[in-house]
């Protein structure tokens, strides 16, 4: 009884945190990091839940949120591909593969590619060129070799039936084309090794679980004379199946997952994400979520379908995220587990 009371109190505390953080909203640490593409969610399920996914994510999807969840896989192998139509004609393509080695843990591989679309370059004018170029700059045409990528290797293991740990090593890079200087052209490319680490604790109280992860831990990147940080993110999350609490007999093939994440980034003030997911007959899912303390993002929604063919499981997920000032963001994923 004491344990259940403690867990419920902890979850209520997370729900209350936005009230305590309102005073910090004005302390926005914008412009503090580079390679912010690493913070964009590619998972439709996670995005539909407001990206409150630190405690809930499992298998391949945990590669991008909390590597400790990589061991939570019912099948031996799992693969998924993701596509995201981001704002400003930016497109993300991602994929992951996980091999569950049972008592030896699980190994995962993740890939991410970012297409920034067509970027046009310009050059400043010398005084003698002002009459020749009335716009005040020289149009250099489209910039070549612009984009970003990340390749990751993950290992996770169950220390006990309730305690999981995991870590990832990723090579991340960003290509921003060339700059035309007096001395010639300069490549604006950067690569870095980044680390993720996470833990999970699975309680025996109605599917209640904790998760904590740190993502994009790395040394600084030197651009010109400025040291830039990767978008370091510390996340603490909780999730619970509400059906197991209020209707245990109905929860055998159905779930109502409530999930909450508290985020502490190095490039903004603290945030809280919320998500709610209803799974019917372990086949169909309806999801909704909300992100607080965001300049553009707010609510999101999505659906999911999975189907078993023999020992093979096929899965499809879709999400829509609302953005102020921009069109909404659509995400799709296809997965297979066997």
N, C-alpha and C positions, 0 to 999 in steps of 0.2 A: 504494500500500500504506500509506503514511504517513497519507494522508487517511482511509482506511477505519479504521485503528487509532484515529485521533483521534475519529472519529464514534462508534465503539463505546464508547470510553472516556467520552465525554460522556454517552452514554445510560446507562451504568452508574452514573455519578455522580448523575444524577437519581434512579435507582432507590435509591441509598444515602441520599439526603437525609433521608428520614423518621427515620433513626437519629440524624442530627446535630441534628434539630429537636426531639427529645423533651424536651430541657432547656428549650425555650421554651414548651411547651404550657401551663405554669402562668401565662404572661404574657398572659392573654386580655384583649384591649382591648374588652370588651363595652360597649355603650351609647355608642359613639363616633360613630355616624352615623345619619342619617335617610333616608327613602325607600329602605329596604332591599328593597323589591319589585324594584328594578333588578337584584338579584343572583340572582333566581329564574330558573332555566333553563326555557324553554318548549319547547325542542327535544327530542323523544323520543329521537332518535339521540344527541345530546350527553348527555342525562341517563342513558341506558342505558350509556354509556361512562364513567360517574362524573364527567361534566362535564369530562373531559380532552379538550378540543376546540380548543384554541388553534391547534395546528399542523395539525389534520386537517380542520376545517370549511371548506366551500367554498360559493360561491353565496349564496343567500338566508340560509342558516343562519349564515354568517360575519358577517352584520349584527349579531348579538347576542353574538358572541364575539371575533372578530378581523377588522376591516374589510378587512385586506389580502387575505383570501380571496375577496372579492366578485368578483374578476376571474377566478377559477378556475371557469369555466362553459363547458361544451361547447356549449350551445345559445345562441340569441340572447336569449331571455327566460326567466325563471323566476319562479314564484309559489308561495308556500306559506302555509297557515293552520295555526295551532297552538291547541290548547286544553289547559289544565292544571287538574285538580281538586286544588287545594292543600289543606293542612291547615286545620282550623277553618272549614270551609265557605267558603273563599276560592277564587275562580275567576279564572283568567287566560285572556285571549283575545288572540292575537297574529297578525300576518301580515307578509309581506314581498314585495317585488317587485324584481327586478334586470334591468337592461338592459345587455347586453354590447355595447359599442361597438367591440370589437376593439382596434385599435392606439390608440384614443382613451381606453381604459380602460372602466370599468363604473360605472354609477350605480344605487344602491339606495334604496328607501324602506321603512321599517319602522314598524309600528304596534303599540301595546300598550295593553290596557285591563285594569284590575284591579277586580273586584267583591268588596268586603269582606263582602257579605251584610248581614244585619240587625244593626245596632249600636244598643244602647239607651243613652240618655243619662240622667244623674242630676244632681241639684243638692244641695249641702249645705244644712243647715237653720240658721235663726236660733234662738236660745234659746227664743223664744216659740212656735216651731213643733214643738218636740220631742214634746209630747204628741199632736199631731195626726198625726205620722208616726213610729210606733214603730220602724221599721226604721232610722232615723237618716239617711234621705235622701229626696229627692223623685224619683219616677220620671217622667221627661219623655217617655217613649215612644221610638219609633225615631227615630234621627238621620237627617236627610235630607242628600242630596248628599255621600255618603261613597264614596270610590274613588280610583283613581290611574290615570295614563296616561303615555305617552311616544310622541312622534313623531320619527322620525329620517330624516336625509338622509345618504347615504354615497357616497363616491367612492373607487375603488381603481384602481391602474394597475400594470402590469408594467414595472419599470425595465429588466429584462433577462429572459431566459428562466428565470432562477432566483431573481431577487430581486423581491418584490412589496411594495407599500406601500398603505396605505389609511387613511382617516379618516372620522369621523362627527360630525355636529352634531345634537344631540337636544334637543327641548323636553320637559322632564319636569315632572310636576305631581302633587300629592297633595291631595285634599280630605278634611278630617276633620270636616266639619260645623260646628256653631256651639257656642259656650260661652255660658252664661247668667251674666252678671255684674251687679253692682249698677247699672252704668251702661247695661245693655241687653245685646244679643246681639253676639257677636264671631265673625266668620268665621275658621276655622282652615285656610285654603287657602294653598298655596305653589307657585310655579312657578320653574323655573330652566333655564338653558341648560347642557348638559353636553357634553363632548367625549370621543370615543374615538379612539385611534390604534393602528395595528398594522403589523407587518412580518412577512414570511415569507421563508425561504431554502430553496429546493428543491434538494437535492443530487442527484448522479447515482449515489449509492450505494444501490441497491435501494429506492428510494422514500423514503429517509430525509429528513426535513424538520424545520426549526426554525420556531418562531413566538414572537412576543412582542407583547403588547398591554397598553395601559393603558386602563381603562374608568372612566367617570363622573367625569372630571376637571372640577371646577367650583369656583366660589367658595362660601363658606358661606351657609347660610340662617339668617335671624334669626327665632327664635320667642320671643316674650316678651323676656327679657333674655339668652337663651342663643344662641350661635352654633353651628349644627349643620353637619356635613359630610355630603356625599353619600358613599355607600359606594365609595370609591376602591379600585380593584383592579389590581394589576400581576401579569400572568401570563406565564410562560415555559413553552413546551411543546415536546415532541419527539414524532415519530411515525415508524414504520417498518413496511414490509410484510414480515413474517417469511417469507412464502412465497417472495418474491424472493430471500431469502438461502439458504433450505434446499432449495427445490424450484422453481427458475426456470421449468422447462418447464410446471409445473402452475399457475403464477401468471398465465397469460395471461388467463383469465376468472375467476380466483379470487383472493381476498386474505385475509390474516390480519394485520390492522392492530393493532399495539401502540402505545398512546399514553399519555404521561405529562405532567401539568401541575404546575408549581410555582406556588403562589399566595401573594402577599403583600398581604393586605387591610389597610385602616386601622382595621377594627373587630374584629379577631381576630388571633390568632397565625398563623404560616405553616401552609399546608396543602399536601398532595400528593394529586392525583387520578390514578387509573389506569383504563385502559380496554382492552378486547380485543374485536375485531370480526372475525367470519368471514363473508366474502361469497362465495356460491356461484353460479357462472355469471353473475355481474353482475346477479343477479335477487333473490336471497334473502339476508338478513343475520340473524345471531344475535349478540347483543351482551351484554357484562357489564362491570361497573365497580365501583369502590370509592372512597370519599372518606374520607381520614384527618382526624383532629383535628376532628371534628364533634360537637356535642352531641346531635343527633338523627339526621342522615342517616348512612348506611353503604353497604350494597351496593345495586346496581341491575341490572336486566336488561331486555332488549327485543328486538324483531324488526323487520324492515323488508322491504318488497316493492316492486319497481319493474318497470314493464312498458312496452315501446315499442309505440306504435300509429303506424306510419309514422314521421314525424319528430318525433312528440310522445311525451314520456316522462311517465308517471304514477307517482306514488310515495305509499306509505302507510307510516307508522312508528308504533310503539307502544312505550312503556316503563313499567316499574313500579319505583318507588324505595321502599325500606324506610325507615321512620321509627320510632324509639323513641317510645313513649308516645302515638303517633298512628296512625291508619290509614295505609296506604301511599298514595303519590301516583301517579296514573295520568295519562299524557300521550298525546295523539294528534296526528297531523299528516297533512295531505293536500297534495300538491304536484303541479305541472305545469310542464314545461319544453318549449319549442318554438322 
